[in-house]
Amino acid sequence: MSRRGRWLVSVVVLVVLVAALARGILLPQWSTRARLAVPASPSTVVEDPRLTWESPFQNIHPQVSYVGDAACAECHHEISKKYSQHPMARAMTPIDVEGAGVGSQFDRNGYRYRIEQRQGRVFHYEERLSQDGQVVARVEGEVKYALGSGTRGRAFLIEKDGRVFTSPISWYRLTSSWDLAPEHPEHLHFSRPIVPGCLVCHANRVESVEGTLNKYETPVFRGFGISCERCHGPGELHVARHESGDRVPLPDFTIVNPARLEPKLAAAICQQCHLKGEERVLAEGRGPFDFRPGMPLELFWTVFVRPPELRPSYRTVSQVEQMQVSRCFLGSQGQLGCTSCHDPHRQPSVEERPAFYRTRCMKCHEESGCSLPIAERRVRQPDDSCVACHMSKEGSSNILHVAVTDHRVLRYPDLGRTAAVRPLAAGEPPLRPFIAVPSDRLQRDLGIALARVATADPKRLETLAGMALERLVPVTSQKPDDLAAWEARAEAHRRLGQWKEAIEALEHVVAKRAVSEAALTDLAELYEQRGELVRAAELWQRAVMMNPDAPAYQISLARVFVRLGRWTDALRVCQGVIQAEPVNTEARVLSVTCWLRLGERWRAKEELERLLALRPSNGNELRQRFSEILRE
């Protein structure tokens, strides 16, 4: 390690020791802590592509401000009026009591979920039911926003002091029913965080509080839905020029007109939301809302997809991926785009759609149209809809109660459903970028993507994590400030059971960034697993201070306190969790243990009875574990 590196380590050690002594806490496990691996290379400044990209459009510059849809509507009233009814414009809205499903309810997994209105506000409830159907505990959340246009369904958001969470309740249009939100973990109740990546395709803009998972500057939402400026870029220069009364030369380069862009740049505007891929990785130094219309998407995001020969079907991939394997796209030599078929300002009504989209099809197929006679087509589709035959929704989504139009535009819809899948070659990554990026950046972004997918693929976890490290170790050794790469490296080390190296990488992140909720919690878990409980308690306390609305952090802190024998502290934390989430079984289990250790057996028995009434999945195990006090 260089002299600079050793000096930095010494300073960090001294600061932590002084802080610990000031709190009256010694760190007996300090000698086993990993040393910080701070590279000796100097910090690097990442260029902002919005400052360096050559474009005639002046509003790609990051200092050009957004003005909001109301300013656009002053001159573009008719377009604005039409667009306000478009699903993109309604991708997120403040909660509307009339359409909030007040009075609806359903039962799932021993819980009852219901929706109520109180004084003009909407509340979602999750109630734990006893064996005979009685409510034994409940938790509630005030819903303030609806996420989704309603075309396929809606999720619902809860905001507390700038932190945004999702409700476990969702609405699905296909079945016109209320049900659990997709993949909602039962134990999170109303505390599932909504990170910026979840909002980028639904909310106009948000500004994250640096280092937090789901806390935003208030007001959280700078406009609802996808605004005019998400496709045309920020409008400050455009509005100022028109307000000045100056004669505006054409073309007007103060605002992006997608129709004047080359196909690749026009496609990037749609791809910022409609190119999902397997993993999306932000370029170093970039934020989820940095993309500017008129610029290539790959300057901001690397979107990884599974190679076609490694997937059995295109049915569940994003619309952009499907479209680009269609004969329509291939036959156009890349000229076909989303707006070839879709009007970005107006969604045709249900009655208009067959004729609207048939007109789009006939632009290319007028001379060589459908091979079926019109009479036969009318038997199959009375409205002669091209889309109904060639872009069906059947079986096109892996999300409960949801169907998505198949954009492969199959000539024979019953064919091409599946394909032969070849096995991966040795050392071959299962991902590739949908749009090419420079090789040096590819290694960094692919390493991050592989570290993520390793977590979701237990069978290939070691292989994928190893591939991630092959790329991330060289990258991080050269880039001490690329904290996203350092966090991904820590995750890969962790998945391989390399605890020391994982801790080293996370300590580096915490040292570089004073506030990092993800790094703090990951680091706390690692120290807890290694039995370094004082350090784990310190980190969990910091995490709780950062996000007091995350019961999982408080449960983890209480668990560490229990292991340290700090029964009163653990009980205090658990009681706070129970007060906020009476259905939380983890907090009640720890509370029973604490009451027993404090000699309050009758309180322990009361808490145990309340716990068992919640019908936890490990109820029999708990009865056996605490059988002695149950017999008292």
DRENDOVEX-549875 format. One record per residue (C-alpha): x negated, z negated, y; residue number from 0; residue in three letters. Coordinates in pm, 1 decimal. Each point is the difference from the previous one (the first is absolute). Example, Ala and Ser with C-alpha at 12.3 -4.5 7.8 and 13.67 -1.06 7.14 Angstrom:
2
         px         pz         py     i    aa
    -1230.0     -780.0     -450.0     0   ala
     -137.0       66.0      344.0     1   ser
! end
This chain:
632
         px         pz         py     i    aa
        0.0        0.0        0.0     0   met
     -131.2       84.4      348.5     1   ser
      -90.0     -260.0      260.7     2   arg
      318.2       89.7      187.4     3   arg
      205.2      -46.1     -317.5     4   gly
     -155.4     -340.1      -73.6     5   arg
       59.1     -106.9      360.6     6   trp
      368.3       99.9      -19.8     7   leu
       43.8     -190.1     -324.1     8   val
     -156.7     -309.5      152.9     9   ser
      225.7       17.0      303.0    10   val
      313.4       38.2     -213.7    11   val
     -105.8     -289.5     -224.0    12   val
      -70.3     -221.1      301.2    13   leu
      333.1       81.6      164.6    14   val
      199.2      -74.6     -316.7    15   val
     -185.1     -327.7      -62.2    16   leu
       52.2     -117.1      356.6    17   val
      369.4       88.1      -21.7    18   ala
       31.6     -185.5     -328.9    19   ala
     -171.7     -310.3      133.4    20   leu
      218.7        6.5      310.4    21   ala
      304.0      -23.8     -229.0    22   arg
     -161.3     -273.4     -204.1    23   gly
      -22.6      229.0     -302.5    24   ile
     -311.2       71.1     -208.3    25   leu
      -21.5      301.7     -223.9    26   leu
     -147.3     -125.4     -325.6    27   pro
       15.4      344.0     -159.7    28   gln
     -188.6      169.5      284.5    29   trp
     -304.2       63.4     -217.3    30   ser
      203.7      221.1     -231.7    31   thr
      142.5      218.4      276.5    32   arg
     -113.6      360.3       13.7    33   ala
     -240.8       92.4      275.5    34   arg
      131.6      247.9      252.3    35   leu
     -111.1      353.3      -70.5    36   ala
      -24.6      114.5      361.5    37   val
     -182.4      332.8       14.6    38   pro
     -286.3       27.2      242.6    39   ala
      120.1      334.3      134.1    40   ser
      145.9      -13.2      351.6    41   pro
      372.6       13.8       66.7    42   ser
      134.1      351.3       22.8    43   thr
      246.8      135.7      252.3    44   val
      266.0      218.2     -161.8    45   val
       95.9      297.6      210.4    46   glu
      366.5       32.0       86.0    47   asp
      105.3      355.3      -97.2    48   pro
      257.8       -4.8      278.1    49   arg
     -294.5        7.4      241.6    50   leu
     -203.5      264.8     -177.2    51   thr
      251.1      245.1     -149.7    52   trp
       12.8      324.8      195.5    53   glu
      357.9       86.8       82.9    54   ser
      179.5      167.1      289.9    55   pro
      259.2     -278.6      -18.0    56   phe
      -87.7     -276.2      243.0    57   gln
      218.1     -273.8     -148.6    58   asn
     -208.1      -56.0     -313.4    59   ile
     -221.2     -231.2      208.7    60   his
       51.0     -368.4      -97.6    61   pro
       42.5     -107.6      362.0    62   gln
      310.3      216.5       50.5    63   val
      299.4     -233.7      -13.5    64   ser
      330.7       28.4     -180.1    65   tyr
      310.1       15.3      217.3    66   val
      288.2      -37.4     -246.5    67   gly
      291.7      222.2      -97.9    68   asp
      202.1      -79.4      311.5    69   ala
     -256.8      176.3      216.6    70   ala
       15.9      306.7     -226.6    71   cys
      380.1        3.5       11.7    72   ala
        6.2       37.3      379.6    73   glu
     -110.0      363.1      -31.5    74   cys
       75.5       72.4     -365.0    75   his
      346.2     -151.1      -16.5    76   his
      158.6      234.0     -256.3    77   glu
     -294.3      -10.5     -240.0    78   ile
      -20.4     -376.2       38.6    79   ser
      370.4      -39.1      -69.9    80   lys
      -25.1      206.7     -319.6    81   lys
     -315.7     -173.2     -113.8    82   tyr
      152.0     -345.8       42.7    83   ser
      214.1       77.1     -308.1    84   gln
     -293.0      124.4     -207.0    85   his
     -114.9     -224.6     -290.1    86   pro
     -347.6      -25.0      153.3    87   met
      142.4     -137.9      322.3    88   ala
      197.4     -254.1     -204.3    89   arg
     -289.4      -97.7     -227.9    90   ala
       28.0     -350.6      141.3    91   met
      268.2     -158.8      215.4    92   thr
       98.1     -342.8      128.3    93   pro
      249.5     -155.6     -238.4    94   ile
      358.1      117.0       51.3    95   asp
      251.9     -262.2     -106.8    96   val
      259.1      266.8      -73.7    97   glu
     -219.5      174.4     -257.1    98   gly
     -188.7     -300.3     -132.3    99   ala
      213.3      -56.8     -307.9   100   gly
      133.1     -337.0      116.7   101   val
      189.4     -160.4     -288.1   102   gly
     -187.0      193.2     -271.4   103   ser
     -159.7     -184.9     -289.3   104   gln
     -150.6       55.2     -345.3   105   phe
     -163.6     -209.3     -273.9   106   asp
     -344.5       70.7     -147.4   107   arg
     -231.7     -202.2     -222.1   108   asn
      180.1     -328.3       53.4   109   gly
       25.9       46.0      378.2   110   tyr
      289.7       95.4      221.5   111   arg
      -78.2      217.3      299.6   112   tyr
      251.5       24.7      281.8   113   arg
       34.5      105.1      362.8   114   ile
      169.2     -200.3      275.9   115   glu
       57.1       24.0      372.1   116   gln
      -38.9     -298.4      229.6   117   arg
       57.5       27.5      374.6   118   gln
      -74.6      372.0        3.0   119   gly
     -316.8      -39.8     -208.9   120   arg
      -52.0      118.1     -358.1   121   val
     -140.9     -226.9     -270.8   122   phe
     -105.3       76.9     -355.9   123   his
       24.3     -277.5     -259.5   124   tyr
     -173.7      -50.7     -331.1   125   glu
      171.7     -272.7     -203.8   126   glu
     -118.9     -142.7     -330.0   127   arg
      285.8      -42.3     -245.6   128   leu
       36.9     -265.1     -264.0   129   ser
       96.5       85.9     -357.3   130   gln
      367.9      -30.7       94.1   131   asp
      -38.0      215.5      311.8   132   gly
      -23.2     -274.8      262.7   133   gln
     -238.8       32.2      294.5   134   val
     -279.7     -257.7      -35.5   135   val
     -232.7      122.0      278.8   136   ala
      -11.2      276.7      255.3   137   arg
     -234.0      165.1      245.4   138   val
      100.9      224.9      286.1   139   glu
     -151.0      246.4      241.9   140   gly
      135.7      143.8      322.3   141   glu
      -13.1      377.3      -23.8   142   val
      -85.9      170.1      327.3   143   lys
      -83.6      358.6      -96.5   144   tyr
      110.4      264.1     -249.0   145   ala
     -279.6      212.0     -146.1   146   leu
      102.1      349.6     -108.0   147   gly
      246.6      254.0      134.5   148   ser
      252.9      -62.6     -275.8   149   gly
      -52.9      348.0     -145.6   150   thr
     -128.9     -163.9     -317.5   151   arg
       41.6     -367.4       82.5   152   gly
     -109.4     -282.8      224.6   153   arg
     -228.8     -299.5      -16.0   154   ala
       32.8     -291.3      242.7   155   phe
     -261.7     -177.8      205.5   156   leu
      -38.0     -356.8      118.9   157   ile
     -214.6      -89.9      300.4   158   glu
     -136.7     -346.9       76.6   159   lys
     -218.1      -33.8      310.3   160   asp
     -142.1      349.0      -40.6   161   gly
      -43.3      -21.1     -379.1   162   arg
      207.4      249.1     -196.4   163   val
      131.7      -49.0     -354.1   164   phe
      241.6      189.7     -220.7   165   thr
      321.5     -130.2     -150.5   166   ser
       45.5       18.9     -378.6   167   pro
      331.9      178.2       65.3   168   ile
       21.1      379.2       38.8   169   ser
      276.5      257.3       20.7   170   trp
       -4.1      324.6     -204.9   171   tyr
      202.1      298.5      107.9   172   arg
       -7.1      189.0     -330.5   173   leu
      197.1     -276.2     -171.5   174   thr
      155.0     -143.9      318.7   175   ser
     -114.9     -340.3     -119.3   176   ser
     -196.9     -305.8      103.3   177   trp
     -287.7     -102.2     -225.6   178   asp
     -348.2     -146.8       -1.2   179   leu
     -261.9      171.7      213.4   180   ala
     -236.8      221.0     -204.2   181   pro
     -274.6     -201.9     -172.9   182   glu
       85.0     -315.7      194.2   183   his
     -187.3     -293.7     -161.3   184   pro
      247.4     -275.2      -77.4   185   glu
     -231.5     -281.3      110.4   186   his
      -35.9      138.3      354.3   187   leu
      369.5      -47.6       87.2   188   his
        3.9       75.0      377.0   189   phe
     -376.7      -12.3       53.3   190   ser
     -111.9      344.6     -118.0   191   arg
     -220.0      124.0      287.9   192   pro
       45.3      340.2      162.8   193   ile
     -342.8      142.4       79.7   194   val
      -61.9      280.6      255.2   195   pro
      -29.4      260.1     -275.3   196   gly
      363.1      -70.4      -91.8   197   cys
      116.1       56.6      356.2   198   leu
     -197.9      308.0       95.9   199   val
      262.8      240.5     -134.7   200   cys
      305.4     -192.7      116.2   201   his
      -83.6     -164.7      330.8   202   ala
     -100.6      187.8      311.8   203   asn
     -299.9     -224.6       73.9   204   arg
     -116.2     -355.8      -59.3   205   val
     -314.0     -180.5      113.5   206   glu
     -147.1     -226.0     -265.2   207   ser
     -162.9     -329.9       84.6   208   val
     -356.2       58.8     -118.4   209   glu
      -91.6     -156.7     -330.9   210   gly
      355.9      -90.0     -104.1   211   thr
      207.2      155.1     -275.8   212   leu
      341.4       17.5      163.6   213   asn
      -15.9     -143.6      351.4   214   lys
       60.7      230.8      294.1   215   tyr
       -9.6      -13.1      376.4   216   glu
      348.5      -62.8      134.0   217   thr
      229.6      171.5       47.9   218   pro
      -93.1      115.5     -348.8   219   val
      152.9      346.5       14.4   220   phe
      -89.5      234.3      284.9   221   arg
      302.1      220.0      -55.0   222   gly
      204.1       30.2     -317.9   223   phe
      -19.9      279.5     -251.8   224   gly
     -234.0      296.3       30.9   225   ile
       -8.2       98.6      365.2   226   ser
      -56.3      330.6      177.8   227   cys
     -360.4     -101.7       65.5   228   glu
      -87.2      -42.5     -367.3   229   arg
       27.7      380.4      -31.6   230   cys
      -89.8      108.5      354.2   231   his
     -253.8     -267.0       91.6   232   gly
        8.9     -252.9      285.4   233   pro
      189.9      132.3      300.9   234   gly
     -160.1     -171.9      300.4   235   glu
     -177.9      312.8      132.8   236   leu
      298.3      223.8      -68.3   237   his
      245.9     -225.0      182.4   238   val
     -238.6      -58.4      291.2   239   ala
      -51.3      373.3       50.6   240   arg
      373.2       68.7        5.2   241   his
       73.9     -294.3      227.8   242   glu
     -263.9      121.2      245.4   243   ser
      198.5      317.4       59.7   244   gly
     -300.3      219.3      -73.6   245   asp
       71.8      337.6     -153.2   246   arg
      -88.7      -32.8     -365.9   247   val
     -191.3      296.4     -144.6   248   pro
       88.9      114.6     -349.9   249   leu
     -104.4      -90.9     -254.9   250   pro
        8.3     -361.4      118.8   251   asp
     -293.1     -178.6     -163.0   252   phe
      102.2     -345.4      120.8   253   thr
      221.0      -32.5     -309.4   254   ile
      -32.6      131.4     -355.3   255   val
      244.4      269.5     -103.2   256   asn
      -28.0       16.7     -382.6   257   pro
      120.6      361.3        8.1   258   ala
     -323.5       95.3      177.3   259   arg
     -224.1     -165.4     -258.3   260   leu
     -171.0      176.8     -287.4   261   glu
      174.8      -73.1     -333.0   262   pro
     -248.5     -267.8     -113.6   263   lys
       33.7     -203.1      321.1   264   leu
      377.7       43.9        6.8   265   ala
       16.8     -118.4     -361.6   266   ala
     -204.6     -310.2       84.9   267   ala
      283.9     -126.3      220.3   268   ile
      235.7       -7.4     -297.8   269   cys
     -270.5     -115.3     -239.9   270   gln
      -59.3     -322.4      191.9   271   gln
      315.8     -127.2     -173.8   272   cys
       97.5      248.4     -270.7   273   his
     -336.6       22.8     -177.9   274   leu
        1.6     -322.6     -195.6   275   lys
     -259.0       61.9     -269.7   276   gly
     -124.6     -262.5     -245.6   277   glu
     -202.4     -181.2      266.6   278   glu
      -42.9       43.5      373.6   279   arg
     -322.9     -129.3      152.2   280   val
      -56.7      -33.7      372.6   281   leu
     -325.0      139.6      136.4   282   ala
     -246.8     -261.5      117.8   283   glu
      101.4     -145.2      334.4   284   gly
      343.6      156.4        3.1   285   arg
      344.7     -163.3       11.4   286   gly
      325.9      111.2     -165.2   287   pro
      146.7      124.7      329.3   288   phe
     -311.9      177.6      135.6   289   asp
       91.9      351.2     -116.8   290   phe
       84.8      243.1      281.1   291   arg
      203.5      318.9      -46.4   292   pro
     -222.5      302.7       45.1   293   gly
     -280.8     -151.8     -206.4   294   met
      -85.9       23.3     -371.5   295   pro
      142.4     -283.8     -206.8   296   leu
     -325.4      -42.9     -193.2   297   glu
     -177.4     -126.6      312.9   298   leu
      213.2     -312.7      -38.5   299   phe
      108.9      -20.3     -363.6   300   trp
     -137.5      109.0     -333.7   301   thr
      294.3       54.2     -231.7   302   val
      -90.1      -15.5     -368.5   303   phe
      211.5      166.2     -266.2   304   val
      -21.3       24.2     -375.5   305   arg
     -138.8      339.9     -102.3   306   pro
      276.2      229.2     -129.7   307   pro
     -151.9       23.7     -346.5   308   glu
        4.4     -380.6      -28.0   309   leu
      367.8      -49.6       70.3   310   arg
      295.9       75.3     -229.4   311   pro
      236.1       99.2      279.7   312   ser
       36.8       55.8      373.2   313   tyr
      346.2     -154.9        0.9   314   arg
      -89.3     -325.4      171.1   315   thr
     -278.2      105.6      237.1   316   val
       56.0       53.5      372.2   317   ser
      175.6      301.9      145.6   318   gln
     -319.0      148.8      144.1   319   val
     -177.0       -3.9     -337.6   320   glu
      301.9      160.8     -164.5   321   gln
       37.1      266.7      267.8   322   met
     -363.4      107.5      -19.4   323   gln
       27.1       84.5     -371.9   324   val
      318.7      201.4       57.4   325   ser
       -5.2      377.8      -27.1   326   arg
      148.0        8.8      349.2   327   cys
     -302.9     -173.7      151.4   328   phe
     -254.5      186.0     -210.7   329   leu
      162.8      334.1       77.5   330   gly
      -14.9      -71.0      372.4   331   ser
     -378.8      -54.6      -10.3   332   gln
       49.8     -342.4      150.1   333   gly
      223.6      112.0      286.2   334   gln
      311.1     -172.9     -137.3   335   leu
       52.3     -343.2      148.5   336   gly
      262.0     -271.3       20.4   337   cys
      161.7      154.4      307.2   338   thr
       34.8      333.1     -179.9   339   ser
      303.9     -157.8     -163.2   340   cys
       73.2     -313.7      202.3   341   his
      111.1      -28.2      360.4   342   asp
     -206.5     -296.5      125.9   343   pro
      255.1      -76.8      272.1   344   his
      324.2       29.4     -191.7   345   arg
      128.4      -91.4     -345.8   346   gln
      278.8      235.4     -110.1   347   pro
      320.3     -164.6     -114.9   348   ser
       90.7      -14.1     -368.2   349   val
      241.6      289.2       47.7   350   glu
     -259.6      209.8      183.8   351   glu
     -290.8      -53.1     -239.3   352   arg
       62.0      272.6     -262.1   353   pro
       24.1      275.7      261.6   354   ala
     -272.4     -152.5      219.7   355   phe
     -260.9       -9.1     -275.9   356   tyr
      114.3      330.9     -154.0   357   arg
      -78.7      161.1      333.9   358   thr
     -349.7     -148.7      -17.1   359   arg
      -47.5      130.7     -353.2   360   cys
      119.1      348.7       93.2   361   met
     -270.4       34.1      265.1   362   lys
     -234.4       72.6     -289.9   363   cys
      240.8       97.4     -277.5   364   his
      235.2      238.6      177.7   365   glu
     -118.9      304.6     -197.1   366   glu
      -69.3     -178.1     -328.3   367   ser
      254.3     -277.7      -11.9   368   gly
      156.7     -188.5     -286.0   369   cys
        8.9      194.9     -326.6   370   ser
      338.3     -145.6      -95.6   371   leu
      312.4      187.9      110.7   372   pro
      192.7     -170.4      278.2   373   ile
      299.7      -63.3     -226.7   374   ala
     -213.3     -186.9     -252.5   375   glu
     -168.7     -195.6      276.5   376   arg
      338.6     -103.1      136.3   377   arg
       98.6     -135.2     -339.3   378   val
     -308.3     -222.6       -2.4   379   arg
        4.4      -84.3      370.2   380   gln
      324.4       78.9      186.5   381   pro
     -183.1      -19.4      332.8   382   asp
     -279.2      231.6     -129.7   383   asp
     -264.5     -260.4       79.4   384   ser
     -357.5      112.5      -69.9   385   cys
     -124.7     -358.0       28.6   386   val
      241.7     -139.0     -257.9   387   ala
     -149.7      230.0     -266.3   388   cys
     -363.7       26.9       97.6   389   his
      -68.3     -337.4      167.2   390   met
      201.0     -246.8     -202.9   391   ser
      -19.1     -376.4       33.6   392   lys
       57.6      -84.6     -365.9   393   glu
     -258.6     -248.5     -130.2   394   gly
     -217.8       53.0      303.7   395   ser
      -82.0     -357.4       95.2   396   ser
     -146.4     -306.1     -167.9   397   asn
      177.9     -228.0      247.4   398   ile
      317.6     -172.4     -114.4   399   leu
      320.7      171.0      121.4   400   his
     -191.6      269.4      193.4   401   val
      -27.3      378.3      -44.6   402   ala
     -230.2      231.2      196.3   403   val
       22.6      377.2       39.2   404   thr
     -248.1      188.8     -217.9   405   asp
     -210.4      207.9      239.8   406   his
     -168.7      207.8     -270.7   407   arg
      283.2      254.0       47.2   408   val
        4.1       94.9     -367.9   409   leu
      135.5      341.9      -83.7   410   arg
      115.0     -131.4     -337.5   411   tyr
       75.1     -370.0       61.7   412   pro
       16.4      -88.0     -369.2   413   asp
     -360.3      109.3      -47.9   414   leu
     -315.7     -154.9      135.3   415   gly
      123.5     -356.5      -34.1   416   arg
     -313.6     -113.2     -179.9   417   thr
     -350.1      127.8      -54.3   418   ala
     -279.8      -60.2     -246.1   419   ala
     -229.0     -275.9      122.4   420   val
     -371.2       17.1      -76.4   421   arg
     -200.9     -322.3      -39.9   422   pro
     -242.5     -109.7      267.3   423   leu
     -362.5       98.0      -50.7   424   ala
     -257.8     -277.6      -14.6   425   ala
      -68.1     -130.5      350.3   426   gly
      271.1      218.6      154.0   427   glu
      206.3     -174.8      270.8   428   pro
      375.9       29.5      -55.2   429   pro
       50.8       77.3      370.1   430   leu
      -96.6      280.8      233.8   431   arg
       66.8       51.5      371.1   432   pro
      301.3      219.3       74.7   433   phe
     -180.2      126.0      310.1   434   ile
     -379.1       28.4      -15.4   435   ala
     -209.7     -247.1      199.0   436   val
     -379.9      -13.5       58.1   437   pro
     -192.1     -112.8     -307.7   438   ser
     -144.4     -315.7      158.3   439   asp
      344.1     -119.3      102.2   440   arg
      147.7      106.7     -333.1   441   leu
     -221.0     -247.2     -187.0   442   gln
      110.5     -285.1      224.2   443   arg
      370.2       85.3       -9.2   444   asp
        1.7       77.6     -372.6   445   leu
     -171.1     -332.5      -67.9   446   gly
      274.0     -183.5      190.3   447   ile
      274.9      194.9     -179.0   448   ala
     -151.8      -64.9     -343.2   449   leu
      -27.7     -372.4       71.3   450   ala
      373.0       -1.8       77.9   451   arg
      118.1      200.3     -299.5   452   val
     -219.0     -205.2     -235.3   453   ala
      228.9     -295.7       65.3   454   thr
      305.2      195.7     -115.1   455   ala
     -162.9      149.5     -311.5   456   asp
      -96.7     -282.3     -239.7   457   pro
     -104.3      239.7     -276.1   458   lys
     -263.7      164.9      218.3   459   arg
      -70.4     -289.9      232.8   460   leu
     -369.2      -36.9      -82.6   461   glu
      -65.9      372.2       15.3   462   thr
      177.4       49.5      332.5   463   leu
     -152.9     -310.7      159.0   464   ala
     -343.1      117.0     -114.5   465   gly
       60.5      342.9      154.8   466   met
      105.1     -171.1      322.4   467   ala
     -320.1     -203.9       15.9   468   leu
     -215.7      306.1      -65.1   469   glu
      126.2      128.8      332.6   470   arg
       58.7     -316.2      200.2   471   leu
     -332.1     -177.6      -53.3   472   val
     -204.7      279.4      166.5   473   pro
      260.1       37.0      275.9   474   val
       13.8     -368.7       89.3   475   thr
     -377.8      -33.2       -8.7   476   ser
      -10.5      250.2      284.4   477   gln
      314.5     -111.0      184.0   478   lys
       20.0     -373.4       67.3   479   pro
      300.1       46.4      230.2   480   asp
      216.1      202.4     -238.2   481   asp
      204.6     -300.9     -104.7   482   leu
      262.0      201.5     -188.9   483   ala
     -277.2      124.9     -229.3   484   ala
     -138.3     -352.9      -36.9   485   trp
      343.4     -136.6      -95.8   486   glu
       46.4      279.2     -256.0   487   ala
     -346.1      -75.4     -138.4   488   arg
       96.5     -365.2      -36.0   489   ala
      316.1      100.0     -186.7   490   glu
     -196.6      218.8     -240.8   491   ala
     -252.1     -279.7      -66.1   492   his
      287.0     -238.5      -57.4   493   arg
      171.3      228.2     -250.4   494   arg
     -324.7       14.3     -195.4   495   leu
      -32.5     -378.8       -0.4   496   gly
     -302.1       14.2      231.4   497   gln
      101.6     -309.2      196.5   498   trp
     -328.6      -56.3      183.2   499   lys
      -13.8      357.8      129.3   500   glu
      368.8       -6.6       97.8   501   ala
      -49.3     -322.5      195.2   502   ile
     -308.5      143.0      166.9   503   glu
      192.4      305.8      120.2   504   ala
      295.0     -204.2      128.3   505   leu
     -224.0     -250.7      176.2   506   glu
     -151.1      298.2      176.7   507   his
      347.7      108.5      118.8   508   val
       90.2     -350.8      117.0   509   val
     -329.9      -28.6      186.4   510   ala
       48.6      337.7      168.1   511   lys
      367.1      -47.0       86.7   512   arg
      103.5     -343.7      122.0   513   ala
      359.4       65.1     -104.2   514   val
       69.3      175.4     -330.4   515   ser
      303.4     -120.7     -190.8   516   glu
      -62.8      216.3     -306.4   517   ala
     -367.0      -96.6      -29.0   518   ala
       77.3     -369.1       52.3   519   leu
      260.4      -12.1     -274.8   520   thr
     -204.8      206.6     -245.6   521   asp
     -302.1     -219.0       66.2   522   leu
      205.2     -317.1      -38.6   523   ala
      126.3      120.7     -339.6   524   glu
     -353.7       70.4     -117.6   525   leu
     -133.3     -340.0      103.4   526   tyr
      300.9     -163.0     -164.2   527   glu
      -66.2      188.0     -323.5   528   gln
     -364.5     -108.3        7.6   529   arg
       99.3     -362.4       52.9   530   gly
     -150.8      -23.9      348.9   531   glu
      306.0     -181.4      122.5   532   leu
     -109.5     -137.1      336.9   533   val
      -90.0      347.9      120.1   534   arg
      321.8      138.7     -150.6   535   ala
      206.0     -265.5      181.0   536   ala
     -170.0       82.9      329.4   537   glu
       77.9      370.9      -37.4   538   leu
      359.8      -55.8     -109.5   539   trp
       52.9     -228.0      300.1   540   gln
     -129.0      275.0      228.2   541   arg
      231.2      250.9     -169.5   542   ala
      301.0     -231.2       46.0   543   val
      -85.0      -41.4      366.8   544   met
      -17.0      378.7       36.9   545   met
      328.8       58.3     -179.7   546   asn
      218.6     -309.7      -34.2   547   pro
      285.7      219.4     -126.4   548   asp
     -175.8       86.2     -327.0   549   ala
      110.7     -257.8     -260.3   550   pro
     -251.7      140.7     -248.9   551   ala
     -287.7     -120.7      219.5   552   tyr
      150.8     -347.9       23.3   553   gln
       56.4      -16.5     -375.9   554   ile
     -363.5       96.4      -56.2   555   ser
     -117.1     -266.1      245.0   556   leu
      216.3     -262.7     -172.5   557   ala
     -136.2      105.7     -338.5   558   arg
     -356.7      -51.6      122.3   559   val
       91.7     -337.9      151.9   560   phe
      140.0     -103.1     -338.8   561   val
     -325.6       92.5     -169.7   562   arg
     -186.6     -200.8      262.9   563   leu
      225.3     -299.8      -59.5   564   gly
      136.5       16.2      354.1   565   arg
      353.0      -77.1     -117.9   566   trp
      150.2      -91.2      337.3   567   thr
     -135.2      315.0      165.7   568   asp
      124.7      216.4     -285.9   569   ala
      344.0     -163.3       10.5   570   leu
       26.4       52.9      375.5   571   arg
      -71.5      370.0      -38.4   572   val
      244.8       37.8     -292.2   573   cys
      281.3     -173.0      183.4   574   gln
      -45.5      242.2      288.4   575   gly
       31.6      292.7     -239.0   576   val
      309.0     -146.4     -166.5   577   ile
      165.5      -56.3      334.8   578   gln
      -52.0      367.4       91.1   579   ala
       63.8      135.2     -352.5   580   glu
      213.8     -236.0     -210.5   581   pro
      -11.0      253.9     -285.2   582   val
     -380.3      -20.9      -24.6   583   asn
      -80.5     -136.2     -346.2   584   thr
     -379.5       -7.0       40.7   585   glu
       20.5     -249.7      284.7   586   ala
      233.7     -221.6     -202.1   587   arg
     -231.0       -4.7     -304.9   588   val
     -289.7     -116.1      216.8   589   leu
      223.9     -256.2      170.1   590   ser
       90.6     -156.0     -335.7   591   val
     -370.1      -38.5      -80.5   592   thr
      -73.1     -154.4      341.3   593   cys
      282.8     -252.8      -22.1   594   trp
     -122.9     -106.3     -343.4   595   leu
     -356.1      -43.0      123.9   596   arg
      125.5     -204.2      294.5   597   leu
      187.8     -230.4     -237.2   598   gly
      345.6      110.8      118.2   599   glu
      145.0       79.3     -341.6   600   arg
      362.6       -8.7      107.5   601   trp
      -74.4      256.5      273.8   602   arg
     -184.5      211.5     -254.1   603   ala
      303.2       -9.1     -231.0   604   lys
      236.7       99.5      284.2   605   glu
     -224.0      291.3       93.0   606   glu
      -32.4      106.4     -363.8   607   leu
      376.7        3.8      -43.5   608   glu
       37.0      215.6      311.4   609   arg
     -272.4      226.7     -136.4   610   leu
      164.4       41.3     -340.7   611   leu
      333.7       73.3      167.5   612   ala
     -167.0      310.2      144.0   613   leu
      -45.8      128.1     -356.3   614   arg
     -370.8       94.6       29.0   615   pro
     -127.8      245.0     -259.2   616   ser
     -234.0     -268.1     -140.4   617   asn
      274.4     -263.8      -18.2   618   gly
      -66.0      -95.7     -363.6   619   asn
     -369.4      -43.1       69.7   620   glu
       78.2     -226.1      298.1   621   leu
      241.2     -211.8     -204.6   622   arg
     -269.5      -55.1     -258.0   623   gln
     -267.6      -64.9      261.5   624   arg
      207.7     -261.5      183.5   625   phe
      198.5     -125.2     -299.7   626   ser
     -102.4     -359.2       64.9   627   glu
      166.2      -30.0      339.4   628   ile
      304.9      193.7     -117.9   629   leu
       63.1     -272.6     -259.0   630   arg
      -15.7     -278.6      260.4   631   glu
! end
